[in-house]
């Protein structure tokens, strides 16, 4: 079956060429270092001010990253490939969520469910799930969890809280340990000084609208303080509906491809307090609350299906998905004159509760008269986290042609995981409907995991050569409760525990060939500890004829990552090209491992199987065309293959080849500006799609944004997203979908929509 888009047609080539020539945009400016956020941001802000004024030669290679090496360093001298998205990008590009953060970052995307649960975790160079470490202010985010019909997503965040987002495209295990095998996403929220500037008080109000999901949002930021003490509070509220798509068929039933009706709400509060005990000695406290709720009328699940002699008819399906997150941390940064030049410590705690409820009104028929019933299913999932880390810097010496510094640190992280699945079903008279399944049940026993890591990294400079060697040792423990009564009653096999360790080395180099040109190279090892849920995925379903069994013999997933890059910058123009090859071993996969003749069920188990090779080339350009115009471009071509057992199977998780072009115009008065961008995505390679699956076509998406400074410190931003009303599929939304699926358009992306915001600061 081929899918057509009758509502939207591609523009004729002359129109498309004119739009591409008109204006386009990619992203990147400055970051605020995490190690000393309050004091190290002035140089980054000065660079941003120069860009906003349309003057100066600073471009993206002059931006500062802290995530890549734990300390501030310019992108020019950073061996790996790092991108930075700033608060100015978020505001002026009218980004609304974490998917917008990376939509101009080829090779990086956010996985998720376009029909109900929304956005999930990041995917970098084809590696996603819990293999990419996502952290907020240095605190790791909640884990994803998938089993059967239930899928626990990572938490949402209001991106208006962000000062910057840093994207590290290679293994970060040498600094960050497990879960960084595929890369690191570091989200850095604003501090009080970011609101205050040079003043002693700030009040900001912002209202916005996103037509893609009819989302209206309102946030308030207040801050105050003086030279020694400062505090800020950010609160926001978002209300929206279902995400738009290109579907044509509405109504009730399984042939519906229009979005299911949905109501979504999100509330967030972020408070920070900062106190300077003395010059170079700062204490910071952070507290955050975040609550999301999505209620969905699943019209597309209505209708009749058959399983053997049974016929099921859904008359009504309602889903309610909620997630509540709380986070608190206390940290200190000290610049001293002792043996350690700078050190910092942090304690943090986080709690994430996820609840999913599905209520069904249904008819079940087999050999007798049909039974009308009401079924209510619940899934509850909780993750509690306690963590601590300490980092130090020793500048070991300087000379005319040599300088060196040593960074070191350690971290300790404890996570507690628990879940419960329950289901009740009654006929219309109130009598329970019998089932062969055991409820309540668990997919894994209550589990505690511990990870302890220590690292050291040096920066050695000889004239124009910089070497950055580093190594980290991690010990990880999985301690499952062997007496979890619910887990045992549901047919779970004896719980297994684990105690292992891993060593992750790294070696980077930057060689200044000329004042304008730098050659970079890097090797980085990565690892991911066997997940608690993979070790003890224990669940028996006799009615369904399957059983999952534990595997305490799982080995860590490991990777070897090689990169070679060239950076050039002069006269307001910068470009970089980066080639890489990443090799992954012992990926953990859920496999059919045989048939249990005694129970007459098929057995499944998580095992170490996959060997994966991913390689590619990434390019980025930024150039100032006069005093008022900034040209930006980026491109990524990535290939990946599963080479397990000597075979070579293309990876469907790798994004298609993609490029971005953009122009930004800022008036000489800085009172108004225009920004245009186009994403150019190649056709999906049919060889990367299994037989019978949908092969997404390439597409071009044009976004146009204007911003205006109004009187009384107000700023209006308005944009048209997908201005040509292009109909298209993001490849990750249709991965695994059959080409013959009559509801394929259900997973298509939004068409032309308006976004806008109005901010007021005083």
C-alpha positions, 0 to 999 in steps of 0.5 A, a space after each residue: 500500500 502506498 500512502 498519499 497525502 491528499 490534503 497537502 501537496 509539495 510545492 513546485 520546484 521553483 517555489 521550493 527553491 525560492 523558499 530555500 534561498 529566502 532563509 533557513 536556520 540551524 542552532 548553536 551559541 553559548 553555554 554556561 559551565 556547570 562547575 561554576 555557573 554563577 561566575 563563569 558565564 560572563 564571557 559567554 554572555 559577552 559573545 552572545 551580546 556581540 552576536 545579537 548586535 550583529 558585530 564581532 567575529 565570534 561564531 559557534 567554535 568560540 562557544 564554551 562547553 562544560 559537559 564534554 570535559 567536566 570543565 569549561 572549554 571552547 568547542 574549537 579545542 574539544 576533541 568530540 563533536 558537541 552542540 550547544 543550544 542557548 536560551 536565545 535559540 529557544 526563545 527566538 526559534 520558538 522551541 516548545 519542547 525537547 524535540 524542538 531542541 534538536 530539530 536542527 541537529 542532524 543525527 539527533 532526535 527524540 523518540 516517542 509515541 505520536 498518538 498517546 504518550 508523547 515524547 520519550 528519550 533522546 537518540 544520538 547517531 542511532 543509539 537511544 533508550 537508556 543508552 543516552 544519559 540525560 541530566 538536568 543540572 547534573 542530576 540524571 533523569 528518570 529511566 525509561 521502562 518498556 514491557 508489553 503494552 506499557 511504556 514509561 517515558 522519561 519526564 517532561 520539562 518546560 524548556 523555558 527554564 533552560 539556560 542551555 542544552 549541550 549535546 555530546 555525540 560520543 560515549 561519555 562513560 569516561 566521565 559519567 559512567 553507565 547510561 552514557 554509552 551513546 552520548 550525553 544530553 545536559 540540560 542546564 537551567 537558569 540561575 538567579 543571576 541569569 534573570 537579574 543581570 546587573 540588577 537586584 530584582 526581576 519579574 518576567 511573564 510570558 504567554 505562548 501558543 503552539 498550534 501544533 497541539 493547540 497548546 497554551 502556556 503561561 509562565 512567571 519568573 521572579 528573582 531578587 537579591 544582591 551581591 551575596 544572596 540571590 534567589 529565583 522562582 519559575 512557575 509554568 502551566 501548559 494546557 493542550 490537546 492532541 498533536 496534529 497530523 496529516 490524517 484524513 479519516 475520523 470517526 470511531 474505529 480501527 480505520 481512524 487515522 486522525 489524532 485521538 482526542 486528548 487533553 494534556 496538562 503540565 505544571 512545573 515549579 523550579 526554585 533556586 537560592 544562591 549564597 556567596 559565602 566569600 569570593 569564589 565560594 558559592 552554595 546553591 540549593 535547587 528544588 523542582 516539582 513537575 506534574 503532567 497529565 494526559 487523558 486520551 479517548 482512544 477512538 482508534 482502538 474501537 472495533 472488533 478483533 479476533 484471537 483464536 475462538 475469542 472475539 473482542 469488541 471495544 465500545 469505549 477506551 479511555 487512557 489517563 497517563 500521569 507523571 509526577 517528579 520532584 527534585 532537590 539538590 544542594 551544591 557548593 563550588 569553591 575556588 581556593 588557593 590550596 593544593 586543589 585550585 577548585 572543587 565542588 560537591 553536590 547532593 541530590 534526591 529525585 522521585 518520579 511516580 508514573 501511573 497509567 490507567 486504561 478503562 475499557 467498555 467491551 464485549 467478549 464472545 466465544 462459544 456462548 453469548 457475548 459478555 459485556 463488561 467494564 475493564 480497568 487496568 493500572 500500571 504504577 511505576 516509581 523510581 527514587 534516586 539519591 546521589 552525590 558527586 565531588 569534582 576537583 581541579 589541580 593546575 599542576 604547572 605552567 611554563 612558556 611552552 607547557 601547561 597542565 591541569 588534572 581534573 578528578 572526581 567521584 560519584 555515588 548513585 542509589 536508585 530504587 525501582 518498584 512497579 505494580 500492574 493490576 486489572 479488574 473486570 466486571 460484567 454489567 451486574 457487578 460480577 467479576 469476569 474470570 481471567 487466567 492471568 494473576 493480578 496484581 502482578 509485577 514484571 520485576 521485583 522491587 530492586 535497588 541499584 548502586 553505582 560508584 564511580 571515580 575518574 581522573 582526566 588531565 589536560 596537557 598542552 605543549 605549544 599548539 598540541 593539547 592531549 586529554 587522557 582520562 579514565 573512569 572506574 565504575 562498580 555497579 550493584 543490582 540488589 533485587 528483593 528475593 521475597 517480593 510476594 507479588 512478583 513471586 505470586 505472578 509467576 516470576 522466577 527467583 530474583 537474581 542480583 549482580 555485582 560487577 565493575 567496568 573501566 572506561 578510558 578516553 584519549 583526546 587530542 587537539 592540534 592547532 595546525 595554524 591559528 585558524 585551523 585545528 585538527 582533533 581526534 578522540 578515542 572514548 570507551 563506553 559501557 552500560 550496566 545490565 539494567 535491573 529490569 533486564 536481569 529480572 524480567 520475570 513474568 508468566 502468562 499461561 493464557 498467552 503461552 509465554 514466560 520471561 525468565 531472569 538472566 543474572 549472567 548478563 554482561 555490560 554493553 560496551 562500545 569503542 568510539 573513534 572520531 577525527 575532526 577538522 575545525 576552521 575559523 576566521 573573519 566571522 566564519 567557522 566550519 567543522 567536519 567530523 568523521 566517526 566510527 562507533 563499535 558496540 558489543 554485547 547489546 542486550 536484546 529480548 529473545 525467544 530462547 526455547 519452549 518449556 514443555 512442562 508449562 507448555 509456554 514459549 520462553 523469552 530472556 534478555 541476552 547479550 547478542 548484538 554487535 553494531 557498527 555505526 559510522 558517519 560524517 557530520 558538518 557544521 558551518 556558521 558565517 556572518 554575511 555583513 553586520 546583520 545576517 548570519 548564515 548557518 548550515 549543518 549536515 549528517 550522513 550516518 550508516 549503521 549495521 548489526 553485524 552479529 554473527 558475521 551478517 550485516 543488517 542495516 539499523 532502522 534506529 539510525 536517522 536518514 541523511 539530513 541537512 539544515 540551512 538557515 538565515 538570521 537577520 537582526 536589524 541594526 537597532 536590534 529591535 526586530 529580526 527574522 529567522 528562517 530555516 529548512 530541514 532537508 531530509 533524504 528518502 529512507 534507504 529501503 535496505 534499512 527497512 524490513 520487507 513489508 514495512 513503510 519506507 518514508 519519503 524524503 521531505 523539506 520542512 520550512 520554518 519562518 520566525 519573526 521577533 519584535 521588541 515592543 515598548 515597555 520591555 515587551 517582546 513578540 515572537 511569531 512563527 509559521 512552522 512547516 510553512 509549505 504544509 509539507 506532509 511527511 513522516 518522521 522515520 522514528 514514528 513509523 519504524 516497524 509500521 507495515 506499509 499496508 497499515 490503513 492507519 499509517 497516517 495516524 503517525 504522520 507529523 503536523 502540517 502548517 501551524 502558527 506558534 507565538 509568544 509574548 514576553 514582558 520583563 520588568 
